[in-house]
Amino acid sequence: MISFRWAGLVLAVLGASSAVAAPAHTVTYDRYSLVIDGKPTYLWSGSFHYWRLPSPDLWLDVLQKMKAAGFNAVEIYFDWGYHSAKRGVYDFSGIRDVDRLLDMARDVGIYVIARPGPYINAETDAGGFPGWLVTTAGKPRSDSPEYTAAYREWMTQINRIIARHQVTDGRGSVLLYQVENELYDESDDTRRYMQDLEDKARADGITVPLTGNHNSNFVEGLGATDIPGQDSYPLDFDCTRPERWNGIYDFSAERRELTRTPLFFPEYQGGAFDVWGGPGYEACRTFTGPAFERVFYESIMAAGSTMQNFYMTYGGINWGWLSSPGVYTSYDYGAAITASRQLTPKYDQQKLIGYMTHAVAPLARTDAVGTSVPDNRRLQVTGRINPDDGTRFYFLRHAEAQDTTDDATHLKIALGDAGETTIPQQPGTAIHVDGRDAKVLLANYRFGKQSLAYSTSELMTQLRLGGRDVALFYGRHGEDGETVLRYPAKPKTRVIEGNVATHWDAATHSLRLDYRHDGLARVAIDQGDTSLLLLIGDNAAATRFWQLDTADGPVLVRGPYLVRNAVRSEDKVALTGDTDKASEVELFGFPDTRGFSWNNAPVHVVATPSASLLAHVEGPVPVSLPGLDKWRVNDGAPEIAPSFNDSGWLATTRTSSPNPYWNHQLPILDSDAYGFHHGNVWYRGHFRATGKEIGIRLSASTGVHLGNHGIFTAWLNGHFLGNNPGGAQQFAIDPSWLKKDGDNVISVLVDNHGHLQEEHNGAFREPRGLLSATFAGAATEIRWKIQGNVGGENLPDPVRGPFNAGGLYGERMGWQLPGFADGGWKTTTLPHGTDKPGVDWYRTTFRLDLPAGQDVPIALRIHDLAPHRYRAIVFINGWQIGRYISDVGPQTDFELPSGLLNLHGDNTIAIAAWSTAHDGGLGEVSLVMQGNYRTSLVPSPSPSR
């Protein structure tokens, strides 16, 4: 067993300074599982990106929802580019306050798997590399001196934060530290690179185990991690056919090959990203829905994995210019928690499994064990056994994962010394496995003072409350179930609710309960000093239960949409959570509990026959949102006019670059070379015409070359030349447009859909912006100037950071900000069409006064009756939260996160609509309510200017 331990020291000042040892925790591991403070631990984790939710108070909301679903860990990427707009400049304040995030995780009681890169992929711009790295030399993700000097800056900054939040010093939440990301090259320089990262982490005070997600790489030798990891996305990412499933890959061989470490999945499919023009994230949520979770997640349990992280659990939004070229503003990912922070059936299913992984401690240490073949050969069963206590697990599913038939079977299971027993025993019943379903059945399992022989229902959780055990089993609605418990003598049974038949077999000392899953049944069982409340629900009933930890032990709550927290004080329990409607709240607590409060308000409780306390709580009051009827509009592309003054712009005079991807004409036109890394960029080319120019060939790189996701538009002396979706095109020139004796101006607006993700080949350095420009008919020289976001790498708005604004005129003038005076603009209504290519800006204000104590996720919706050729950039109170392409889609709704949105006051919407042809404008814009919940969540505004 490998052990990591470090006792942190806390300096206490009590009149004099003295060193006091903080309680230390140990993180060890063996071939079965992680072992935390000597306890084998099943790691059930989900991915969350704080940088895709620019409202720190909502980080707490997501973490609490994950914890409430049974996750004991959260996996977090730390995005280098998000924190560093310029070399040597690092920002960890405001929406980038990583200390605050890790403190939240500690306070919620959820471990953190830290993934600081330097490379993270994540479908984000440059895979997390900062924009300024594009202009440096050196092979990325290697031991190149130039790259090494750059990434060591980042590792120094982020490691010092992670190091002070480790569980091994008793004060933190960081449990594991991942080295690099998805690096599948084991060349000598890559191995040296990995080893340098590991040495750097240790030198910076990282004491927890180092992990990897490089599949079969870096398992041994130079650069090997402590715990290697596997990434697996078994359904891939095509959400256009949600009914399509691939087969299940059996990781049993990988499990057997690991002789000293657990089988770890740093990324197992939790959803799928969607692309521009894709089917939308609801299709991805259906594609990777509850059925997928049951079948595939339980298949890797059956292979012996005890460390599972699902990518993503909350995806969030690609606000600003965060995304890589292929994905759009939403990063919802079809995840268990939507981008608007709402719970889905996927969340319910993850909770059902997640609770079980913690309730059944023997699951953290199992070996494969042989099993009899089911009598229905369409089904297969995989067995595992805990070598210490003999607990058995039977993983049952169709032999072919894609099978959609409803099948029934009997199983032969081993019951201790009694040999094999065929279950279920009740005549006329069987275990059903409907199409694309799976079950985890328990046998020979002891919990509390109970001995479970077996159950054909699945266990969600069990806990001990004073002198009583409580266990919750569940199954599909309408299916038969059978549970058998062992007692030394016949127990006293009382069916409190539901239709449950009991049978006592004195010869085997077994109490058998037969039932059908329908709502919630309750049975009280007493024998001597052994007392059990058995709760048997269908899936819908089971998902309404919540287990919460208190300082004195866990409690169980039934009823509301969400329970966030429970605090016991003397004979009362304070509960906090959310309701989506008027709800029952039933507390299964300690025997001396006399009452509870809900969201800091006392509630009237009554005792129930289940020895629980029942109360009713209110739901949210109705909410209506204001209409967006009055808009102001202004021309936002004065750069088109030949007379526009561009004297303050940068001249593109550079003739050399360390970027090996620049292999085009000189001087260099690449926008990154001039410090403009994100957003749209303007070019203005000046030339003196000879009169022989009959056309101009423009080539640009927008990041997306297929379809019209990325685009550029061009004008000559104010005359529209046309558009192109990236690449090269020759535009005809009308001779009458040329001024033979004066200055002629070509104006080009280029979209930048982000930098490619790095795959160890430098692709993130692919240039953005104009690449070349040549005339047909004449060799006329063009002198180019460039303008992107104000300040380039020197941000005038560090609060919102490097990804928020691009180079449109309105962005440079602050038209997106709430305080901008737009009184001189024209008034208009939406939808508004135009036949003039260019950019128009639209602004409106609205006032909100949402009820106190309610969480109302709100989105901005853009609706076009028919696709038009324009793209819109949406700002709320100065924050860029959406990019919309009318004729591409699929996204039409853009989340307005609380914090960015003023819930009790005025708000400003600004939209820049870039018409790329003669049928542009802006569609109908409205506010839509995505949900309405009474809550204990109290978000505060994010910092702004």
N, C-alpha and C positions, 0 to 999 in steps of 0.2 A: 504494500500500500504506500502511495506517495503522499507526503504531508506538506502542507504549506501553513506556517503559523508565524505570526509576528505580533507581539504585545506592544500596542501603541502606548505612548506616554502622553499624559495630559498635564499641563502645568497649571497647578491650582495656586491662586494667590489669595491667602487668608492671613493678611498681616505680614506674612513672609512667604517666599516661593518654596514650593516643595513638589517633587515629581510624584504623581499618583498613577499607578498602572491602570489603564482602561481594560475592561473585560475583553479578552481576546477570543476569537473564534478560529476553529481549524477547518480548513477545506482540504479534504483528501479524496482519493478515488481508488477504486479497484476495477476489476474486469466487469463488475456488475453495474456500478452506479457511482455518482458522487456521494461522499460521506461528509456531512456537515456536523461538526461537533460530535463525531462518533456515530451519527445516525445515518444509515443509508437513505438517500433522498431521491425521489423521482422528480426530475426537472421537467416542468410543464410550462413552456414559455411562449411568448408572442412578441412580434416585432412592432416597434413604434418609433417614428421619426419626429422628434421634437421640432425640427426645423421645417417640417411640413404643417405645423400648426403654430402660427405666429401670435399666440396668446397664452402666456405662461400659466395663467390660472386654469386654462383648459387642459394643460398637461395633467394636472391633478385629477380632473374629471376622467380622462382616459385611463390613468393608472388605477384609480379606484374601481372603474368598471372592469378592468382586467383582473384585479385582485378579487373582485366579487364573483367573477366567472371561474375562479379556481386556479388562475395562473399564479405560480409562485415565483416567476421570473419574467422580466421584460428584456428583450434584446434591442440595443440602441446603437445605431450608427452615429458617429460624430463626423460631420461634414466639414472638412478642411476649408473648402472654398467659401462656405457659409460664414466662417469666422475670420477670414483673411482676404480683404479686398486688395491689399498691397503687400508686397514682400516686407517682412519685418513688423507688420501691423496685425494685431490679433485682438478681437473683440469678444469678450465673454460677459457682456452686460445685457440687460433688458431681455429681449426675445432670444438672446444667445447665452443666457445665464445657466451654464451647465451645472454649476454648484447647486443652484436652486432646484434644478431637475433631479439631481441625485439625492438631495435632501428630501424631496417629495417622495421618491421611491422608498427611501428608508422609513419615512413616517407612515407611508401606506403599508409597509411590511412586505415589499416585493423585491426580490433580488434583481440585479442588473448584470447582463452579459454585455460588456463594453466592447465596441467594435470601432476603434479609432482610425482604421485604415493603415497607411495614408490613402489608399484607394478603397472606395466602397461600392462602386457600381450603382445600384439602387435606382436605375433609370433616371439619374440626376445629371445635371450638367457636368461634363468631363468626368463622370464617375466620382465626383467629390473633389477632384483636383481644383485648386484655385485658378482663376483666369490668368493671373500673372505667370503661372508655371508654363503656360503655352509658349511664352517668349524666352524661356531658358533652354539651355542645351543639356544634353545628357539623356541616355536611354532611360525611360521611366521604368519603375519597378525592377530596378537592377542595382548593382553596386557602383554605378556611374558616380564619379565624384560630384558632378554638378547636381544631379538628382539627389544624392545623399545629403549634400549641404542644405538643399531646400526642405526635404522631408524631415530632417532632424530638427529644424525650426518648429515645425508643427508638433512633432512628438514631444518635444520639451514642454510646449505649452499645454497640450491636452493631457499628457501623462501626469503632470504635477497636480492637475485637478482630479483625475481618476484615482491617483494614489491616495489621496486623503479621504476617499470614500469607499475604501475596501472593507469587506467584512472581517478580514484578518486583523484589523486593528480595533475591532469591537465597536466602531462608530459608524460604519458605512453600509452600503447596499451592494457594492460591486463584488460579484462572486467569481466571475471569469473574465478573461481579457483575451480577445481574439487578435492574432497577429496577421496583418494583411487581409486579403479577401479574394477568394476564388482565383488563386494563382496556381495554374496547372502546369507550369514550366519548372522542371527541376534541373536546369542547367547550372553550371558551377557558379556563375555570377548571381543567379537567382537564389541559390542556396546561401551564398555569402550575404546577400541582401536580407533574407529571412533571419539569418543568425544575427545580423547587425540590429535588426528591429527587436529581436528578443533580448539581446544584450542591452540595448538602449532602454527597453522597458524595465528590466531588472535594475539597471543603474539609476533609473528615475523613481525607484521605490515600488514598483509593481511586484506584489508578493503572492497574488492569487494565481491559480493555474493558467497557463497560456494555452489557448485553443486555436484551432484552425478550421477552415471549411474548404479545404483543398482536395477533397475526396481522397484518393489513395496517395497523395503526395505529402512529403514532409512528415512521414510517419517515423522514419529512422534517419540517423546520420545528421550531418550539418543542417541546421535550420529546422530540425524536427520540433513540433509543438508537443506540449505535455499531453493534450487530449486532441487527437485529430478528429475531423468532422466530415460528414457527408452532406451534400446538397442534393435535394431530390424534388423535382416538379413533374410528377408522373403523368399529369394530363396536358402538359405544355401550356400554351397561352392563347390558343385560338378559341375565343368565346363565341364565335359565330354559330357554332353547333353545340349548344349546351348539353345535348343528349349524348354526345360522343364521349366514350371513355376508352382509355388505354388499359392494358393489362397491368397487373400488380407485379412489381419486381420484388423478389424475395431476398431480403438482406441478411438471411441467416448465415450465409457463408462469410460475409463481412463481420458479423458478430463473432463467429467462431475463430476468425483470424486474429481478433483482438485479445491478447492474453493478459494485458495489464491495464487496459482502459475500457470504459463503457462505449457502447455504440451510440454516437452523438450525431444529431441532425441539427446543425446550426440554422439551416433553412430547409423546411419541408413546406410543400405548397399549402398556403393558406388562402389563396385566391389567384388572380391573374391580372397583370397590367393590360390595359386596353390602349389602342393606337388611334391616331387621327383617322377618322372615317370608320372606326370600329363600331361594334354593336352596342356599346355602352356597358356600364358596370353592373347593371342589374342582370344582364346576360352572364357576366363573369361570376356573379354571386350564385346564380342558378347552376352554372357549370361546376362550381366547386362548393355546392351546397351541403346541407346536413348529411345526405346520403354518402357523398364523397368522403366527408369527414369520418363517418362511422367506419366505412369499409377500408379506407386507406390508412387512416391514423391507427386503427386497431391492428392493421397488418404489420406495421413496424413495431408495435408492442409485441405482436406474436413472434417477431424475429428476435426479440430480446432487447430492444432499445429502451433505455430509461432516461434518455436526455433528448427532448424534442422541443424544437422551436419552430413556430409557424410564421411564415412570411406571406402576407402581413396580418396582424390582428387589428390594427388601426392604420390606414394608409395616409389619410389626410389630403392636402392639396398642394399642387405645384404652384404656389403663389409666386408672383413675380416671374422671373425667367429661370426658375429652378430646374425645369425638366430637361432631360436629354431630348434629342430631336424627335424621337418616335412617339412619345406620350404627350398627352395634353394636360390641361390645368389640373383636372382632378387626378388624384392618385388613390382614389377610393379602393381600388384593387379587388373589388368584390369581397371585401374583408368582413369579418364577423361584426365589427363595429364600423358603421358607415362613415364617410367623410364628414357628415353632419353630426357625428357622435351618437348615432342611434343604434339600438340593439336589434339584432336580426335573428332569424331562426338558426343561423350558423353559430351565433353567440350561445344560444340555448344548448345546441349540441356540444359545443366545446365545454360548456359548463358541466353537462352530464358526465362527460369523460374526465374532465379535469378534477372534479370533486373526487371521483373514484381513485385517481392516481395517488391522491394524498390520504384518502380514508383507508385504503388497503395497503398498509406499510409493506407487507411481503412482496408486493409487485416490484419493489426496487431491487430485489435479488431473486432472479429466477434462472433456471436451466430448462432447456428443451426436454420434453418427456414424450414418450410414445403414447398414442391414443388409438382406440378402435375406430374404424371407418364408420361414418354415419350410415344408417340403413337407406338413406336417400343419397345416391351417389352424385347428384347434382350439387351437393353441399360438401364442404370440407371443414375439418376441425383441426386446430393446432393446439397442442398442449404445452404448458409450462408449469414448473413446480418450484416452490421456494425450498432450497436445500436445508434450511434451518428448521422450519416448522411444518413443512409438508403441504402448505396451502397450494391448491391447484387452480389453474386458470385454463379455461377452454374458450378458444377464439373460433367462433363459428361464422361462416359466410359461404356464399356460392363458390364453387370451384373456379368458375369463370366470373371475374368481377363485373363484366358487362351484362351478365344474365339478369333479365327483368322478370323472371317467373316468380310466382309465389309458391314456395315449397315448404313441406313439413317433414320432420324427421324425429327419430329417437336417438339418443346418445348412450353409449356405455361409458360410464365414468368410474374411476377408482375412488372408493370411499374407505380410506385407511386400510385396516386389516380385513375388511368385509369383502374384499375383491371388487369386481366390477358390478355395477348396478345400472340397469336400464332406466333412463329417465325420459319423460315424466312417468310416474307410476300410475297416475289416475287413468283409468280406462277411458278410451275415446278421445284422449288429448294428445297433443304432440307439440314440439317446438317449431314454431313457424319462422321462416326467414323469407320475407318478401324480397322482390327484386331489388338489388342494390342496397342491401341492408347487411348488418353484421352485429354480432353480440359478443360480449365478454361475460362468461358465466363462471361463478365461483364455486369451489367445493373444498371441504376440509379446512374451513377458515374460522379462526377464533377472533372475536372482537369483544372488548369489554369483558363481561362474564358470560358471553354467549358462545355457543358452538354451532356453526352453520355446517350442516352436512352438504347441502347444495341448494341452488335456486335456479330455476329456469327464467327468472327475472334478473335484471341487471342491478347491481348495487350502485346507487349514486353516492351515498355517504352514510357514515355511522359516527356517533359521538356518545360520550357518557356525560350525563347531566345529573350530578349528585350520585344517588344510588340507583339510577335508572339508565339503561341503554336505550338509545333511539337509533333505528335503522330505517333508511329509505330505499326501497326497491322500486323499479319501474319497468314498463314494457310497452309495446305498441298497443294503441287503443283497440280493444276487441279481441286481443290474443289471450289465450289461456296462460296461466302461470302456476308454478308450484314451488313452494319453499319448504325445506325440511330442516328443522333444528333438533339438536340432541339435548336431552335433560336426563338426570339420574332417576327422576320419578315424574309421574304425570303432572304437568303444570296446569295451572288454572288459566283458562283462556277466556277472553271477553272481546267479542266483535263490537267495537264502538261504532263503526260506520262502514257501510259497504256489504257486499255479499261474499263472504269468505267461509268456506267449510274447513273444519279442523278434524284431523284423524290422529289418534295416539296409538303407536305400536309399542307395546310394552316389551316385546322381545328385542327390539333394536333401540329402545329408549328414544324413539323418534316422534316428533310432532310434525305432521304434514299439514300444510295449508294449501288448499286449492281455491282458485279464484279466476276471475277474468279481469283484465286491466280495463277499468272504466272509471274515470274520475279518480277519487282518492278514497282508499279504504284504510281503516285503522283497526289494529288488533292489539290488545293489551295481554301480555303473557307474564305470569308470575309463577315462580317455583323456588321455594325457600327464600334465600336472600337475593335471588336473581329476578330482575324485573326488566321487561323489554316492551317498548312501544314500537310496534312494527307498522310502518307506513308503506302502503303499496299504491302506486299511482300509475296512470298512463303517462306518456311522455309530456303531454301538455300540463298535467298536474305537477309532475316532478320539476319542471323548469320554473315553477313559481316559488321554489324553495331557495333560500339563501343561507349559507353558513358563514358566520362571522366569528372572528377571534376576539376575545377579551383577555384582560390580564389574568382572569381566573379560569379561563378555558373557553371553549367554543359554545355558541348558541346557534339555534336554528330558527329561521323566520320564514313564514309562508305568506304569499299574497301579492305584494306590490311589484311594480315594474322593475325597481332596483332597490337594493339595500346596500348602502355604502359603508356604514360603520356601526359598531356597537360598543358602548362603554358601560361597564357595570359599576354601580356605586351603591353600596349597602344592599338594600332589597329592591333597587330599581335598575332598569337598563335604559340607557339613552340610545335610541336608534335614529339614524339619519338615512335618507334615501329619496327616491323619486316615485311619483305616481303619474300615470297617464290617464287615470280616471279614478273615481271614488273606489276605494279598495278595502278589502279586509287585510289586516296585519295580525298574524298569529305568531306569538313568541313561544318557542319551546326553550325554556331557560332553566336556571337552577331552581331547586325545590323551594328555596326561601324567597324567590322573586315575587314581589307583590304588585308590580306595575311597571309600565314603561312609558317613555315619551317618544314622540315622533317629530323630528326636525325642531327640537327644543320646545315643543309644546306638549303639555300633558294630554293624555287621551283617556277616555273611559274604557276600562277593560273589564271583561267578564271571564271567569274561569270556565274551562270546557271539560267535558268528560275525558279528554286526552291529557289532562293535567297541564294544559297550556293556557296562555292568556290571549284573548281575542279582542280586537278593537277595530273600529272603522275610521278611516282617514279620508280626507277630502282629495279630490282630483283638482286639476288646474281649472281656472276660470277661462271662458272663451276669450280669444284674442283676435282682433281684426287688424290688418295692416293697411297703411295708407296707400292710396293710388299715386302713381308717378305721372301726373298729367301735365305739369308745366316744365318745359325744358328751355334752355338757352343753347344756341349753337353758334360756332364761329369757325372760320376757315383756319385750318391748322397746318397748312403746308406752304408758307410763304417762300420756302426754299425753291419752289418751282419757278418763280418769277425770275427772269434774267437780272433784274435790278436788285435782287436780295443781297444784302451786305454780308459776305462770308469772310471778311477780313480777319476775324478772330478765330477762324477755324485753323486746324492743323494742316500744313502742306504735307502731302505724301512724298517725301523726299528720300526716304530710307532706301538704301541699295544693298543692304546686307542684313541677314537675320540668322540666329542660331536655330531657327525652326527648319528642320529638313523637309517639311511638307511644302515650303514655298518653292515651287519650281516653275513659276510663271514669269511674265514680263517684269521688267524693272521700270520705274521704282516700285517698291512693295506697296500694295494696296490693302493688304490684310488688316482688318480692323483691330485685331488683337495687338498687332505691332505698335499701334498708337494708343494702347491702353483702354480701348473700348471693347469690353468682353461680353456684354450682355445687352440684349434688346436691339431695336432697329437702329440702323446707321444711315446717315445721309452722306452722299458724295456729290460734289459739284466740280465738274471738269470744265476748264476754260480753254478756248482755242481760237485761233484766227483762221477763218475759213478761206479756202482757195476757190470755192465754187465748184470744185470737182467731187466733193463728198456726196456720194449717192446713198450711202447707208453706213450704219455703225454696228459693229459686232461687239456685244457686251457679254461677258462671262462673269458669273457670280456664284458664290457658295453660300447657301442658306442653311445647310444642315440636313435638309430633307430633299432628295432629288426625285422622288417618285410622287406622282400626283401633283397637286398644287398646295401642299402643306406649307412649304417655304416658298417665298416669291420675292421678285423685285419688280419695280415699276420705274419707267424712265421717261424723261421729257427733254426736248431740245428747244431752248428759248421759249419755254412755256407751252410748247405743243406736245401733246401726249404721243409717245412713241409706241408704248405697249407694255406688256408684262411677260414674265417668264418664271416658271416655278423652280428656278435654280438650274445652273448649267449655262449654256451659251445660246445666243440667238442674235441674228442679224435683223435690225430694224431699218426700214426704208426711210430715207430723208427726202422731204419735199424741198426742192431748191429754194422755194420762196421763203422757207423758214430761216435761211442762213443770212447772216449779216457779213458781207464780204470784207468790209473795212473796219469792223468793230469786234468787240468781245462777244463770243458765242458761249453759251453755257449749256452743258448737259447736266441735268439733275437726276440722280438715281437714289431711290429709297430701297434699301436692302433689308429684308427680314433676316433675323438670326434666331433659328429655332434651337440654339444650344450647341454645345460641343459634344462630339461623339464620346461614348464611354470608352475608356482605355482597355485594350485587351493585350497589353504587353508589347504593343507594336508602335506606340506613339500616335495612334489615330486621333486622340483628343486634340492634337496639334493641327488637325486639318484646318486650313484657313477659313475665315468667315468674312463676308463682304464681297466687294468687287475683286475679281482676279485679273481681268484684262479688258482693254477697250481698244479697238482698232477701226479705222474708217475703211470703207470700201470706196475705191476711186481716187484716194489720195492718202499720202503718208503724213497726215497732219498730226503734229504733236499736241497732246492734251496735258494740261497741268491740273492735277487733281487736289482737291481739299476734302477733308473728312471731318464729320462731327457725329459723335455718339453721345452717351450720357454725360451730363455736366460733370466736369472734374475728372472723368475717366476713373483711374484708380484712387484719386483723392476725393473721397465722398463728401459732398456737402450735406448729406442726410445719412449719417452713420447709424441712426436709430433704425431705419428701415433697411439699410445695408445695401450691398452691391447688386442684388438681384431685383430690386424694386423698380428701377426706372431705366428707360432706354433713351434713344436719341431723338425722339420726336420733338418738334418745336414746342408743343404744349408742355411736354415733360421738362424741357429745359427752362421754360418760363414759369413753372409751378402751377399750371392750370389744373393739375390733379389735386391740389391741396385744398383743404376746407376754407382757408382764409382768403383764397384768391377772389378778387372783385370782378365778377362777370356781368355787372349791370349794363355794360355797353354792348353786350352780345345780343343778337337777334333772338326772339322767342319762336318756339316751334312746338309741334306735337309729334308724337311717335305713333306709328312708324313714319319714317321720313326717307323718301327716295331721292337719289341724285343720279344724273347722267354724266357727272364730272369726276373723272378719276382724281384722287388726291386724298387728303385727310381732313376730316371735320371733327370738331370736338363738341360734345354735348355735356351739359351739366344740369343737375337738379338737386334740390335739397328736400329732405323729408324729416319729420319728427316722430320719434318713438317715445312711448311711455308704457313699457311693458309692466305687467303686474309684478310686484316684488315677490321674490321666492319662486319665480317660474323660469324655466329654461325653454326658450322658444327658438330653435334653430331656424334661421331665415336664409333664403337664397335669393339672388337676383336672377331673373329669367329673361332671356332674349328669345323672341319668337318671330320667325319669318313665315309668312303664309307660303312662300315659295323661295327656294334658295336664291340668294343674290351674291354677287362677287364682291364681298367686302370681308374684312376681318376687324374685330373690335378688341380693344384693350380696356378692361374694366377696373376702375379704382373706387374704393370706398374709403372716404376720409384720408385720402392720400396713399392708401395701400393698394398695390396692384394685385387683385385677387382673381383675375380671369382673362383668358384669351379665347376668343370665339371666332370661328371661321364659318360663315353662313353656308357655303356650298360644300363643306367637308364634314363638319360635325365630328363626333356625335354630341358633344356637350352643349347643353343649352342653359343649365342651372349652375350657378356659381355660389358656393357657400360664403356667407358673410359672418365670419367667426365673432362670437361675443368677445369683447376686448377691442377688436378693431371697430366693431359696431357700437355706437353710443346707444345704449338701451333706454336711456332716460334723457333725451335731448335731441339736438339737431344732428343730421348726418348729411354728407355730401357725396353724391355719385358723380364721377366724371368718366366719360367714355370717349376714347379716341377711335373713330371709325375710319379705317383706311380702305377706300374704294379702289379696287385694283383694276376696274374696267368701267364701262359706261352704265352699268346697272348696279350701283352701290347704294349707300345710305346707311340706315340703321333701323332694325325691326322694332317691334313692340317690346318695351322693357317694363317689367313688373317685379314686385316683391312677392315671394311665395313662402308660406309657412310650412316647414318640413316636419314639424312635430310641436307638441305642447306638453310640458311636464311641470308639475309642482315639485320643487327640488330644494335641497339644502345647499346646492352649488351657488356660490356668490362670486361671479367673475368681476374683476376690476378692469378698467381700461388699460390697454397696452400703451407703453410710452410712445409719444409722437411729438411732432413739432407743430 
